Amino acid sequence: MLIRGFDMSKVTDGAQFVLQHPVVIQRTYSYTAASGSEKTVLVLERNESELTKLAEPAVWFAENVRKQIEDARKAAEEARYRNWTDSTGEFSIAAKFIEFKSDQVHLERKDNRKTIEVPISRLSEEDQKWVRDEIKRRRGGERKAAATKSTTKNARGR
């Protein structure tokens, strides 16, 4: 192996240094070239323990990022659930809104993930308002998507 710019005068057996990978010098051989100059040959071996030490922060970082992404996904899913209360105020359930169809609010229960249908009139005033606002929000998103699709289609047709 030829290493340019490396001070060979301080090279000894067992020394460690990093090229592309951490290596240990197993042996050194010196000889005099035909030109009269002194040459040194290094017998290198990859230093796996040093390589593992260098890789540990990257592995930790990747695992930490993966965990943060999973935690964020769980938090986002959790945020979709809310407490729904009936019109009497006596009954409530943790569930997420699925859809509103034929005066029925379709909810997915948090405890068992089963879908239930509740007449909108049986929900509290606050929950009825939330459903109306959510329907408006979703329709607004559908209109924006349709408008974007239409604009894109018209632009391609020209």
Secondary structure, DSSP 8 states (H G I E B T S, - for coil): ---TT--GGG--TT-EEESSSEEEEEEEEEEE-TTS-EEEEEEEEE-HHHHHHHHHHHHHHHHHHHHHHHHHHHHHHHHTEEEEEBTTSS-EEEEEEEEEETTEEEEEETTT--EEEEEGGGB-HHHHHHHHHHHHHHHHHHHHHHHHHHHHHHHHH-
